[in-house]
Amino acid sequence: MSIATLKTPRCATRKTEHATSRRRLIDPTTCERDYAADELEFMQALDRYKRTSGRMFPTCSEVLEVVRSLGYARAAQA
């Protein structure tokens, strides 16, 4: 058995692989809920933004940018 094997247990690589595959889901803690189509569209768009920007915690203005990219706009005031 080599020293490298002792320093890096096999479970560490499995844990890393599991974490990256788990991230593919929108939110693993709430998978049982039936989301409306627009909710899913928003969550997927926000997840895409997080992946492309590398920011896991977007600011409010960044979330607004994602919402606008989906075509949402403020309704005209009466």
DRENTORKOL-3810 file (N, C-alpha, C; in nm, 4 decimals):
REM DRENTORKOL-3810
@n.u->0.0858; n.v->-0.1178; n.w->0.0000; ca.u->0.0000; ca.v->0.0000; ca.w->0.0000; c.u->0.0900; c.v->0.1236; c.w->0.0000
@n.u->0.0596; n.v->0.2183; n.w->-0.0878; ca.u->0.1427; ca.v->0.3377; ca.w->-0.0977; c.u->0.0954; c.v->0.4446; c.w->0.0006
@n.u->0.1817; n.v->0.5437; n.w->0.0205; ca.u->0.1480; ca.v->0.6553; ca.w->0.1103; c.u->0.0311; c.v->0.7355; c.w->0.0538
@n.u->0.0271; n.v->0.7542; n.w->-0.0794; ca.u->-0.0820; ca.v->0.8292; ca.w->-0.1419; c.u->-0.2159; c.v->0.7635; c.w->-0.1142
@n.u->-0.2184; n.v->0.6302; n.w->-0.1133; ca.u->-0.3419; ca.v->0.5583; ca.w->-0.0847; c.u->-0.3874; c.v->0.5845; c.w->0.0581
@n.u->-0.2941; n.v->0.5905; n.w->0.1502; ca.u->-0.3297; ca.v->0.6157; ca.w->0.2892; c.u->-0.3804; c.v->0.7573; c.w->0.3110
@n.u->-0.3248; n.v->0.8532; n.w->0.2366; ca.u->-0.3651; ca.v->0.9927; ca.w->0.2552; c.u->-0.4997; c.v->1.0237; c.w->0.1908
@n.u->-0.5354; n.v->0.9545; n.w->0.0834; ca.u->-0.6599; ca.v->0.9812; ca.w->0.0122; c.u->-0.7481; c.v->0.8574; c.w->0.0160
@n.u->-0.8363; n.v->0.8476; n.w->0.1125; ca.u->-0.9233; ca.v->0.7310; ca.w->0.1196; c.u->-1.0212; c.v->0.7291; c.w->0.0029
@n.u->-1.0630; n.v->0.6082; n.w->-0.0333; ca.u->-1.1553; ca.v->0.5944; ca.w->-0.1459; c.u->-1.2872; c.v->0.6660; c.w->-0.1210
@n.u->-1.3321; n.v->0.6731; n.w->0.0007; ca.u->-1.4597; ca.v->0.7380; ca.w->0.0304; c.u->-1.4555; c.v->0.8873; c.w->-0.0035
@n.u->-1.3376; n.v->0.9490; n.w->0.0017; ca.u->-1.3270; ca.v->1.0914; ca.w->-0.0298; c.u->-1.3601; c.v->1.1170; c.w->-0.1766
@n.u->-1.3135; n.v->1.0301; n.w->-0.2658; ca.u->-1.3446; ca.v->1.0502; ca.w->-0.4076; c.u->-1.4910; c.v->1.0213; c.w->-0.4348
@n.u->-1.5469; n.v->0.9214; n.w->-0.3693; ca.u->-1.6899; ca.v->0.8930; ca.w->-0.3872; c.u->-1.7740; c.v->1.0097; c.w->-0.3376
@n.u->-1.7345; n.v->1.0695; n.w->-0.2279; ca.u->-1.8084; ca.v->1.1815; ca.w->-0.1717; c.u->-1.8087; c.v->1.2992; c.w->-0.2693
@n.u->-1.6950; n.v->1.3258; n.w->-0.3325; ca.u->-1.6852; ca.v->1.4340; ca.w->-0.4303; c.u->-1.7731; c.v->1.4050; c.w->-0.5504
@n.u->-1.7692; n.v->1.2806; n.w->-0.5993; ca.u->-1.8524; ca.v->1.2432; ca.w->-0.7134; c.u->-1.9998; c.v->1.2568; c.w->-0.6786
@n.u->-2.0368; n.v->1.2163; n.w->-0.5568; ca.u->-2.1763; ca.v->1.2257; ca.w->-0.5135; c.u->-2.2209; c.v->1.3719; c.w->-0.5052
@n.u->-2.1354; n.v->1.4578; n.w->-0.4551; ca.u->-2.1708; ca.v->1.5991; ca.w->-0.4402; c.u->-2.1948; c.v->1.6635; c.w->-0.5759
@n.u->-2.1137; n.v->1.6313; n.w->-0.6757; ca.u->-2.1327; ca.v->1.6918; ca.w->-0.8080; c.u->-2.2556; c.v->1.6354; c.w->-0.8767
@n.u->-2.2864; n.v->1.5087; n.w->-0.8583; ca.u->-2.4060; ca.v->1.4536; ca.w->-0.9212; c.u->-2.5314; c.v->1.5041; c.w->-0.8508
@n.u->-2.5233; n.v->1.5274; n.w->-0.7210; ca.u->-2.6381; ca.v->1.5780; ca.w->-0.6461; c.u->-2.6729; c.v->1.7200; c.w->-0.6894
@n.u->-2.5746; n.v->1.7974; n.w->-0.7294; ca.u->-2.5959; ca.v->1.9362; ca.w->-0.7686; c.u->-2.6797; c.v->1.9462; c.w->-0.8956
@n.u->-2.6889; n.v->1.8381; n.w->-0.9714; ca.u->-2.7676; ca.v->1.8408; ca.w->-1.0941; c.u->-2.9158; c.v->1.8629; c.w->-1.0665
@n.u->-2.9625; n.v->1.8239; n.w->-0.9493; ca.u->-3.1029; ca.v->1.8420; ca.w->-0.9154; c.u->-3.1284; c.v->1.9869; c.w->-0.8760
@n.u->-3.2512; n.v->2.0301; n.w->-0.8913; ca.u->-3.2850; ca.v->2.1674; ca.w->-0.8557; c.u->-3.2677; c.v->2.1882; c.w->-0.7061
@n.u->-3.3356; n.v->2.1088; n.w->-0.6272; ca.u->-3.3237; ca.v->2.1180; ca.w->-0.4821; c.u->-3.3580; c.v->1.9815; c.w->-0.4245
@n.u->-3.2591; n.v->1.9038; n.w->-0.3873; ca.u->-3.2858; ca.v->1.7676; ca.w->-0.3418; c.u->-3.3715; c.v->1.7588; c.w->-0.2166
@n.u->-3.3798; n.v->1.8639; n.w->-0.1385; ca.u->-3.4599; ca.v->1.8574; ca.w->-0.0161; c.u->-3.6084; c.v->1.8758; c.w->-0.0431
@n.u->-3.6438; n.v->1.9256; n.w->-0.1598; ca.u->-3.7853; ca.v->1.9505; ca.w->-0.1897; c.u->-3.8297; c.v->1.8809; c.w->-0.3175
@n.u->-3.7660; n.v->1.7717; n.w->-0.3532; ca.u->-3.7985; ca.v->1.7016; ca.w->-0.4782; c.u->-3.9412; c.v->1.6482; c.w->-0.4808
@n.u->-4.0007; n.v->1.6240; n.w->-0.3661; ca.u->-4.1330; ca.v->1.5637; ca.w->-0.3628; c.u->-4.2437; c.v->1.6614; c.w->-0.3992
@n.u->-4.2182; n.v->1.7881; n.w->-0.3946; ca.u->-4.3196; ca.v->1.8884; ca.w->-0.4248; c.u->-4.3432; c.v->1.8957; c.w->-0.5750
@n.u->-4.4674; n.v->1.9168; n.w->-0.6149; ca.u->-4.5009; ca.v->1.9371; ca.w->-0.7557; c.u->-4.4968; c.v->2.0855; c.w->-0.7848
@n.u->-4.3946; n.v->2.1286; n.w->-0.8578; ca.u->-4.3790; ca.v->2.2691; ca.w->-0.8907; c.u->-4.4588; c.v->2.3036; c.w->-1.0156
@n.u->-4.5088; n.v->2.4259; n.w->-1.0213; ca.u->-4.5744; ca.v->2.4753; ca.w->-1.1415; c.u->-4.4677; c.v->2.4947; c.w->-1.2490
@n.u->-4.5092; n.v->2.4979; n.w->-1.3746; ca.u->-4.4158; ca.v->2.5106; ca.w->-1.4868; c.u->-4.3315; c.v->2.6377; c.w->-1.4763
@n.u->-4.3935; n.v->2.7496; n.w->-1.4356; ca.u->-4.3168; ca.v->2.8739; ca.w->-1.4255; c.u->-4.2172; c.v->2.8704; c.w->-1.3097
@n.u->-4.2511; n.v->2.7995; n.w->-1.2017; ca.u->-4.1569; ca.v->2.7841; ca.w->-1.0905; c.u->-4.0350; c.v->2.7031; c.w->-1.1343
@n.u->-4.0590; n.v->2.5940; n.w->-1.2046; ca.u->-3.9486; ca.v->2.5119; ca.w->-1.2549; c.u->-3.8614; c.v->2.5904; c.w->-1.3518
@n.u->-3.9245; n.v->2.6668; n.w->-1.4401; ca.u->-3.8496; ca.v->2.7473; ca.w->-1.5364; c.u->-3.7579; c.v->2.8469; c.w->-1.4643
@n.u->-3.8103; n.v->2.9115; n.w->-1.3608; ca.u->-3.7305; ca.v->3.0069; ca.w->-1.2845; c.u->-3.6147; c.v->2.9377; c.w->-1.2125
@n.u->-3.6425; n.v->2.8259; n.w->-1.1451; ca.u->-3.5374; ca.v->2.7557; ca.w->-1.0710; c.u->-3.4286; c.v->2.7054; c.w->-1.1657
@n.u->-3.4680; n.v->2.6573; n.w->-1.2823; ca.u->-3.3691; ca.v->2.6099; ca.w->-1.3788; c.u->-3.2867; c.v->2.7257; c.w->-1.4336
@n.u->-3.3509; n.v->2.8391; n.w->-1.4604; ca.u->-3.2781; ca.v->2.9564; ca.w->-1.5087; c.u->-3.1803; c.v->3.0071; c.w->-1.4027
@n.u->-3.2231; n.v->3.0083; n.w->-1.2787; ca.u->-3.1346; ca.v->3.0526; ca.w->-1.1709; c.u->-3.0186; c.v->2.9548; c.w->-1.1528
@n.u->-3.0465; n.v->2.8263; n.w->-1.1643; ca.u->-2.9402; ca.v->2.7266; ca.w->-1.1544; c.u->-2.8399; c.v->2.7430; c.w->-1.2691
@n.u->-2.8891; n.v->2.7685; n.w->-1.3909; ca.u->-2.7991; ca.v->2.7938; ca.w->-1.5051; c.u->-2.7121; c.v->2.9150; c.w->-1.4792
@n.u->-2.7731; n.v->3.0218; n.w->-1.4249; ca.u->-2.6967; ca.v->3.1428; ca.w->-1.3942; c.u->-2.5861; c.v->3.1122; c.w->-1.2929
@n.u->-2.6204; n.v->3.0376; n.w->-1.1896; ca.u->-2.5221; ca.v->3.0038; ca.w->-1.0869; c.u->-2.4054; c.v->2.9260; c.w->-1.1467
@n.u->-2.4355; n.v->2.8330; n.w->-1.2350; ca.u->-2.3298; ca.v->2.7516; ca.w->-1.2963; c.u->-2.2413; c.v->2.8340; c.w->-1.3892
@n.u->-2.3017; n.v->2.9181; n.w->-1.4721; ca.u->-2.2223; ca.v->2.9941; ca.w->-1.5692; c.u->-2.1429; c.v->3.1060; c.w->-1.5037
@n.u->-2.1995; n.v->3.1671; n.w->-1.3988; ca.u->-2.1304; ca.v->3.2775; ca.w->-1.3332; c.u->-2.0350; c.v->3.2299; c.w->-1.2242
@n.u->-2.0579; n.v->3.1085; n.w->-1.1740; ca.u->-1.9762; ca.v->3.0585; ca.w->-1.0649; c.u->-2.0161; c.v->3.1154; c.w->-0.9301
@n.u->-2.1278; n.v->3.1846; n.w->-0.9253; ca.u->-2.1754; ca.v->3.2461; ca.w->-0.8002; c.u->-2.2908; c.v->3.1628; c.w->-0.7451
@n.u->-2.2676; n.v->3.0978; n.w->-0.6339; ca.u->-2.3712; ca.v->3.0127; ca.w->-0.5748; c.u->-2.4723; c.v->3.0926; c.w->-0.4934
@n.u->-2.4376; n.v->3.2171; n.w->-0.4611; ca.u->-2.5279; ca.v->3.3020; ca.w->-0.3832; c.u->-2.5440; c.v->3.4354; c.w->-0.4559
@n.u->-2.6304; n.v->3.4382; n.w->-0.5595; ca.u->-2.6465; ca.v->3.5622; ca.w->-0.6365; c.u->-2.7119; c.v->3.6728; c.w->-0.5537
@n.u->-2.6781; n.v->3.7956; n.w->-0.5890; ca.u->-2.7372; ca.v->3.9114; ca.w->-0.5222; c.u->-2.8794; c.v->3.9318; c.w->-0.5736
@n.u->-2.9537; n.v->4.0200; n.w->-0.5084; ca.u->-3.0900; ca.v->4.0499; ca.w->-0.5518; c.u->-3.0918; c.v->4.1032; c.w->-0.6950
@n.u->-2.9972; n.v->4.1881; n.w->-0.7291; ca.u->-2.9943; ca.v->4.2433; ca.w->-0.8647; c.u->-2.9633; c.v->4.1339; c.w->-0.9673
@n.u->-2.8822; n.v->4.0352; n.w->-0.9309; ca.u->-2.8547; ca.v->3.9241; ca.w->-1.0214; c.u->-2.9781; c.v->3.8358; c.w->-1.0400
@n.u->-3.0542; n.v->3.8149; n.w->-0.9332; ca.u->-3.1787; ca.v->3.7382; ca.w->-0.9435; c.u->-3.2771; c.v->3.8137; c.w->-1.0322
@n.u->-3.2845; n.v->3.9449; n.w->-1.0164; ca.u->-3.3720; ca.v->4.0259; ca.w->-1.1007; c.u->-3.3301; c.v->4.0154; c.w->-1.2475
@n.u->-3.2008; n.v->4.0108; n.w->-1.2721; ca.u->-3.1491; ca.v->3.9935; ca.w->-1.4081; c.u->-3.1975; c.v->3.8610; c.w->-1.4681
@n.u->-3.1966; n.v->3.7546; n.w->-1.3886; ca.u->-3.2451; ca.v->3.6242; ca.w->-1.4344; c.u->-3.3945; c.v->3.6317; c.w->-1.4637
@n.u->-3.4700; n.v->3.6952; n.w->-1.3759; ca.u->-3.6146; ca.v->3.7083; ca.w->-1.3946; c.u->-3.6441; c.v->3.7849; c.w->-1.5241
@n.u->-3.5723; n.v->3.8930; n.w->-1.5465; ca.u->-3.5930; ca.v->3.9709; ca.w->-1.6697; c.u->-3.5531; c.v->3.8915; c.w->-1.7931
@n.u->-3.4496; n.v->3.8079; n.w->-1.7809; ca.u->-3.4075; ca.v->3.7267; ca.w->-1.8957; c.u->-3.5156; c.v->3.6264; c.w->-1.9348
@n.u->-3.6046; n.v->3.5938; n.w->-1.8413; ca.u->-3.7166; ca.v->3.5031; ca.w->-1.8706; c.u->-3.8328; c.v->3.5781; c.w->-1.9349
@n.u->-3.8227; n.v->3.7103; n.w->-1.9446; ca.u->-3.9278; ca.v->3.7877; ca.w->-2.0098; c.u->-4.0241; c.v->3.8569; c.w->-1.9162
@n.u->-4.0004; n.v->3.8481; n.w->-1.7882; ca.u->-4.0890; ca.v->3.9150; ca.w->-1.6934; c.u->-4.0588; c.v->4.0636; c.w->-1.6877
@n.u->-4.1665; n.v->4.1415; n.w->-1.6776; ca.u->-4.1538; ca.v->4.2855; ca.w->-1.6654; c.u->-4.2633; c.v->4.3346; c.w->-1.5712
@n.u->-4.2395; n.v->4.4490; n.w->-1.5129; ca.u->-4.3390; ca.v->4.5063; ca.w->-1.4226; c.u->-4.4621; c.v->4.5471; c.w->-1.5037
@n.u->-4.5783; n.v->4.5167; n.w->-1.4500; ca.u->-4.7041; ca.v->4.5547; ca.w->-1.5159; c.u->-4.7199; c.v->4.7059; c.w->-1.5100
@n.u->-4.7803; n.v->4.7633; n.w->-1.6123; ca.u->-4.8030; ca.v->4.9068; ca.w->-1.6155; c.u->-4.8953; c.v->4.9451; c.w->-1.5006
@n.u->-4.8609; n.v->5.0552; n.w->-1.4326; ca.u->-4.9430; ca.v->5.1000; ca.w->-1.3201; c.u->-5.0663; c.v->5.1728; c.w->-1.3726
@n.u->-5.1785; n.v->5.1530; n.w->-1.3045; ca.u->-5.3057; ca.v->5.2144; ca.w->-1.3488; c.u->-5.3161; c.v->5.3576; c.w->-1.3104
END
